[in-house]
């Protein structure tokens, strides 16, 4: 333990020295840093290397989709931060006489998931360094090599623009002890990963941003463009073998279009399991531990539908991309209602929007409160009702959930790989974590002649309404 503490202390010390060197960097210099590191993990040659290494090391996802993820996510983040003020005077309000000055949060300890071991540090590094911070990444032990390669590429980018390379570092030999020590020594923790990791981050005694568990659910209403909705669900669910926490885990479909949706899913490569096959699949996907508790089988996470089916003992067509199962009531007792991190999709039928909302609420409350949900519809009242009633941080309308939640060029969400889920999901914010979450803001307030309202301006209408 003493060696671990010394090793982490050395990384943090080097990070602080590097950060001190950029303390007086101009906005342009900080932007050049972001452009430099982003290019290294956006360049086709480099991301091909990273994608291949990630799949080989973790056995999760597929190379083609990981390349697309890098291209989209890194471009999205750099587009969000380019030209945005993040140091010095960033805002001035003439009416309130308030000026805001941005300063670094400090040294960030960033925990990265095995499901997204290269694109997550790539996009997070851009957001973190935008404010003049330094970062030490703590990768998952099963993805330490590919994550280290991503950091190696970004350090080359820093060198090209004359910035200290130790602005970006990584724990070379990650462990629970090393990650725990890192969280104690840094100024701020960014935890992207499982609920146990996030809980540890919030318990570290250091300020932290974490994410809640995902279990994204989409409603397909009776007025949906079924062909478009199905195509988007398939795209989202298949992408990188559903490594994303935003990948649809369930869809709730109006009875009037249910058969059409199922037919479309089958055409799109889905295999609908029979009742017997559903039981066989469930017994493989959730294994019982020594204490008698059933939890997700790590062997199915981010594997292809064909691999999962074969390992479960199911015989499915070679063209199968998604394993489709029908949900069972009570859904709280159905393991298929939970987050699956695999191309296994649960479908539920509803009659009337009241029932759709009931199923959606129960699914979300059972697993994934605060994360996200969506709907395919052109009925504004449906969207408004979801917006008012759902305890969720983001609702996507007529969009593929996985690429939409974290921001994309077809919506206005901030680009990120880290999604806050609010107090519903045990997090401090509902926002998509971006560069602004790594800034300390100094408020400078100047005096102006008092502008004090009269009592009647405040309570006049109230007293008239509630006489006596």
Buried (B, 14 or more C-beta within 10 A) or exposed (E): EEEBBEBBEEBBEBBBEBBEEBEEBEBEBBBBBBBBBBBBBBBEEBBBBBBBBBBEBBBBBBBEBBBBBBBBBBBBBBEBBEEBEBBEEBEEEEEEEEBBBBBBBBBBBBBBBBBBBBBBBBBBBBBBBBBBBBBBBBBBBBBBBBBBBBBBBBBBBBEBEEBBBBBBBBBBEBEEEBBBBBBBBBBBBBBBBBBEBBEBBBEBEBBBBBBBBBBBBBBBBBBBBBEEBBBBBBBBBBBBBBBBBBBBBBBBBBEEBBEBBBBBBBEBBBBBBEEEBBEBBBBBBBBEEEEEEEEBBEBBBBBBBBBBBEBBEBEBEEEBBBBBBBBBEEBEEBBBBBBBBBBBBBBBBBEEBEBBBEBBBBBBEBBBBBBBBBBBBEBEEBBEBBEEEBBBBBBBBBBBBBBBBBBBEEEEBBBBBBBBBBEBBBBBBBBBBBBBBBBBEEEEEEEEEEEEEEEEEEEEEEEEEEEE
